[in-house]
Amino acid sequence: MDASEVEALRAAGLAAFAAATDAAALELVRVEHLGRRSPLAEAQKQLGRMSDDERRSVGALLNGLKGDL
């Protein structure tokens, strides 16, 4: 996972949240983008297989993404 992939996840998530028209749609988007089986969660699971430097930089990007969404 690199910065461009994280940015693509951010753009998709923000667009989906912006398009949600009611509380039910908002909850579906939240689960899809922040849930246990979301692309973000899958990326976080990969952190353990990265080198220390890579883990630090990618982890910071993923944490920023989670905060933005």
C-alpha positions in Angstrom: 0.0 0.0 0.0 1.4 3.4 -1.0 0.3 7.0 -0.8 -1.6 6.9 -4.0 -3.7 3.9 -2.9 -4.5 5.6 0.4 -5.5 8.7 -1.5 -7.8 6.6 -3.7 -9.4 5.1 -0.6 -9.8 8.6 0.8 -11.4 10.0 -2.4 -13.8 7.0 -2.7 -14.8 7.2 1.0 -15.4 11.0 1.0 -17.5 10.8 -2.1 -19.6 8.0 -0.7 -20.2 9.9 2.6 -21.1 13.0 0.6 -23.6 11.0 -1.5 -25.4 9.5 1.5 -28.8 11.0 1.7 -30.2 9.7 5.0 -29.1 8.0 8.2 -29.5 4.5 6.8 -27.3 5.3 3.8 -24.8 6.9 6.0 -24.5 3.8 8.2 -24.1 1.6 5.1 -21.2 3.8 3.9 -19.6 3.8 7.3 -19.6 0.1 7.5 -18.4 -0.2 3.9 -15.5 2.1 4.4 -14.6 1.8 8.1 -15.9 -1.7 9.0 -13.9 -4.8 9.8 -13.9 -6.0 6.2 -13.3 -2.6 4.6 -10.3 -1.9 2.4 -9.0 0.3 5.2 -9.1 -2.6 7.7 -7.4 -4.9 5.2 -4.7 -2.4 4.6 -4.1 -2.1 8.4 -3.8 -5.9 8.6 -0.9 -5.7 6.2 1.1 -3.3 8.4 2.6 -6.3 10.3 4.3 -7.5 7.2 6.0 -4.2 6.4 9.4 -3.0 7.4 9.6 -0.6 10.4 10.1 2.5 8.2 7.3 1.5 5.8 5.0 0.6 8.6 5.5 4.0 10.2 4.8 6.0 7.0 1.9 3.9 5.8 0.4 3.6 9.3 0.4 7.4 9.6 -1.3 7.7 6.2 -4.0 5.1 7.2 -4.6 6.8 10.6 -5.0 10.1 8.7 -7.5 8.4 6.3 -9.5 6.9 9.2 -9.7 10.3 10.8 -10.8 12.0 7.6 -13.6 9.5 7.0 
